[in-house]
Structures are given as C-alpha cells and as structure tokens.
Amino acid sequence: MTIGGAAPKAAPAKTEAKTTVRIKIPREEAELVGKKCTAVWSADGRKYQATILRNVGLGKVEVQFDGYPDKAAIMIKDLLAVKK
C-alpha cells in the first residue's frame, strides 16, 4: 500500500543483447547459389529440378523447386546433381 499516490512502477524488463554469429562458408559452397540442381522433395520423396537460392550454413542450402512455390533446406551432400 502506498501513501499519497500511485503504486511504484515495476523496473523495466532486462533485454539480452543480440549476438550475430558469422559462419565462414567455403568458396565452393558459396558458388552454388543460382545454380540448377536435382533435389528430393521430402513431402513425396520424388526428384525435382530446383534452383539453389542461398547457403544457409552447416552444409545446407535453400532450394526453390522449379515451377512450384515450394522451398526447402537441403543438405548439400543430398543434392543429386548440380549443373555448372
């Protein structure tokens, strides 16, 4: 209970500092972006032509399946073919 006024305000919540982690991507992996490949879509297990959009790190790339709106993160070692 307070006398002569409103209750004291609570202390502001502490926020943690955000840390940016930079991962060094091997040159060979960085050069995959924009290349065509064949990849397996996990939803049906079938092979589809795809385009590599970006390297997401830890040996994975994000692909966009050609002619479809679907994207997936796939291990580079699991790509069936990469066209140069």
Secondary structure, DSSP 8 states (H G I E B T S, - for coil): --SSS---------------------HHHHTTTT-EEEEEETTTTEEEEEEEEEEEETTEEEEEETTSS-EEEEEGGG-SEE--
